[in-house]
């Protein structure tokens, strides 16, 4: 550590020790890990602890805290005393500039350390290239997260924009499915929506319906679909079937009559801005990188992931599957906020509901449920009575081709149930 850095750290510690308002403001974005001198870092940790506890902060209490935490066995008494004496004599006319320099140097140290580790991994025989990339991106995210600082805005500054958005609904993106929009209005940027169902319920087809309506709307919002289960060809066949009304079986068999061919060649779906990525077992950090590129290059405004449990958490080690899913769902929520777009992630429901008399899904039926429900802004649960041999509902109405979309959680709006008609032959919800 050079002399300038040492002096800057001493100046900041002096401010933290003797200026209560200073620590109130500096503590909002400065942290002990930003200090490079080991004794300075220990002193900073003690100051932060005293600050959090609301106790008195001065040289004496800091020295007592250092002793209580065992730092006198790590450093020599003379070293600690000399350090605190130097700090007490330090002074800066611009501690905010010093703090900025300190943070910048800390970031550089962390990036260099990460780069050195990645360099060693890249030239070693351990791990594949993808693992190195995962480790590198994860490390950069952690460095960025540890140094993010946003100034708080008083409500008077935020309110005009909020009122403007309220009047124009400019931030809300309708799904295009009226019965759904009647409940939720639409999807908002920065929100994570989980659509969960048992297999063969039609969740992939439902998500494709939303994607097509987004892309074919007046606003023509580009949509990115990450399909980890089906191929791009299978998705395109489903889109074509829904758009043209041609039975999906005709696409799979290749048997199209003249009328079908005419419908096919006259459809406009090919011009819709829908981008499909069918990379299997896509690592979540690679997903983030691809979404970032697609937003920058293609203007993507909606991301659909089919389905969440097939994402690869990367090289990070987890004790169990629940921790993996928690990590993935948290990363998806971070992506929503970072990129300010809505993300729809499909999810499986646990098979436990099959053993119940009432097959209608609940929030606790989410597979690895705790984290998904926590991180999601909205949770939609899909239910098809026909799959369980139920021909009539409680009021005696036919359940043929009906699908219930249960809005089980909506952090910013209403909950409720939309009963849709689903034609499996053409993968269409109405």
Secondary structure as the mmCIF struct_conf table of DSSP 4:
data_model
#
loop_
_struct_conf.conf_type_id
_struct_conf.id
_struct_conf.beg_label_comp_id
_struct_conf.beg_label_asym_id
_struct_conf.beg_label_seq_id
_struct_conf.end_label_comp_id
_struct_conf.end_label_asym_id
_struct_conf.end_label_seq_id
HELX_RH_AL_P HELX_RH_AL_P1 UNK A 3 UNK A 18
HELX_RH_AL_P HELX_RH_AL_P2 UNK A 20 UNK A 26
TURN_TY1_P TURN_TY1_P1 UNK A 27 UNK A 29
HELX_RH_3T_P HELX_RH_3T_P1 UNK A 32 UNK A 34
BEND BEND1 UNK A 37 UNK A 37
HELX_RH_AL_P HELX_RH_AL_P3 UNK A 38 UNK A 53
TURN_TY1_P TURN_TY1_P2 UNK A 54 UNK A 54
BEND BEND2 UNK A 58 UNK A 58
HELX_RH_AL_P HELX_RH_AL_P4 UNK A 59 UNK A 68
TURN_TY1_P TURN_TY1_P3 UNK A 69 UNK A 70
HELX_RH_3T_P HELX_RH_3T_P2 UNK A 71 UNK A 73
TURN_TY1_P TURN_TY1_P4 UNK A 74 UNK A 74
BEND BEND3 UNK A 75 UNK A 75
HELX_RH_AL_P HELX_RH_AL_P5 UNK A 77 UNK A 89
BEND BEND4 UNK A 93 UNK A 93
HELX_RH_AL_P HELX_RH_AL_P6 UNK A 95 UNK A 123
BEND BEND5 UNK A 124 UNK A 127
HELX_RH_AL_P HELX_RH_AL_P7 UNK A 129 UNK A 146
TURN_TY1_P TURN_TY1_P5 UNK A 147 UNK A 147
HELX_RH_AL_P HELX_RH_AL_P8 UNK A 155 UNK A 168
TURN_TY1_P TURN_TY1_P6 UNK A 170 UNK A 171
STRN STRN1 UNK A 172 UNK A 173
BEND BEND6 UNK A 176 UNK A 176
HELX_RH_AL_P HELX_RH_AL_P9 UNK A 178 UNK A 184
STRN STRN2 UNK A 187 UNK A 188
TURN_TY1_P TURN_TY1_P7 UNK A 189 UNK A 190
STRN STRN3 UNK A 192 UNK A 197
TURN_TY1_P TURN_TY1_P8 UNK A 199 UNK A 200
BEND BEND7 UNK A 201 UNK A 202
HELX_RH_AL_P HELX_RH_AL_P10 UNK A 203 UNK A 216
BEND BEND8 UNK A 217 UNK A 217
TURN_TY1_P TURN_TY1_P9 UNK A 218 UNK A 219
STRN STRN4 UNK A 223 UNK A 227
BEND BEND9 UNK A 228 UNK A 230
HELX_RH_AL_P HELX_RH_AL_P11 UNK A 232 UNK A 244
HELX_RH_AL_P HELX_RH_AL_P12 UNK A 248 UNK A 253
TURN_TY1_P TURN_TY1_P10 UNK A 254 UNK A 254
HELX_RH_AL_P HELX_RH_AL_P13 UNK A 258 UNK A 266
HELX_RH_3T_P HELX_RH_3T_P3 UNK A 269 UNK A 271
BEND BEND10 UNK A 272 UNK A 272
STRN STRN5 UNK A 274 UNK A 277
TURN_TY1_P TURN_TY1_P11 UNK A 280 UNK A 281
STRN STRN6 UNK A 283 UNK A 283
HELX_RH_AL_P HELX_RH_AL_P14 UNK A 284 UNK A 298
STRN STRN7 UNK A 302 UNK A 306
HELX_RH_3T_P HELX_RH_3T_P4 UNK A 308 UNK A 310
BEND BEND11 UNK A 311 UNK A 311
STRN STRN8 UNK A 312 UNK A 312
TURN_TY1_P TURN_TY1_P12 UNK A 314 UNK A 315
BEND BEND12 UNK A 319 UNK A 320
HELX_RH_AL_P HELX_RH_AL_P15 UNK A 321 UNK A 339
TURN_TY1_P TURN_TY1_P13 UNK A 340 UNK A 340
STRN STRN9 UNK A 342 UNK A 348
STRN STRN10 UNK A 349 UNK A 349
HELX_LH_PP_P HELX_LH_PP_P1 UNK A 350 UNK A 350
HELX_RH_3T_P HELX_RH_3T_P5 UNK A 351 UNK A 355
BEND BEND13 UNK A 356 UNK A 357
BEND BEND14 UNK A 360 UNK A 360
HELX_RH_3T_P HELX_RH_3T_P6 UNK A 363 UNK A 365
STRN STRN11 UNK A 366 UNK A 366
TURN_TY1_P TURN_TY1_P14 UNK A 367 UNK A 368
HELX_RH_AL_P HELX_RH_AL_P16 UNK A 369 UNK A 375
BEND BEND15 UNK A 377 UNK A 377
STRN STRN12 UNK A 378 UNK A 383
HELX_RH_3T_P HELX_RH_3T_P7 UNK A 385 UNK A 388
TURN_TY1_P TURN_TY1_P15 UNK A 389 UNK A 389
STRN STRN13 UNK A 392 UNK A 392
TURN_TY1_P TURN_TY1_P16 UNK A 394 UNK A 395
BEND BEND16 UNK A 396 UNK A 396
STRN STRN14 UNK A 398 UNK A 398
TURN_TY1_P TURN_TY1_P17 UNK A 400 UNK A 401
STRN STRN15 UNK A 402 UNK A 410
TURN_TY1_P TURN_TY1_P18 UNK A 411 UNK A 412
BEND BEND17 UNK A 413 UNK A 413
STRN STRN16 UNK A 416 UNK A 423
TURN_TY1_P TURN_TY1_P19 UNK A 424 UNK A 427
STRN STRN17 UNK A 428 UNK A 429
#
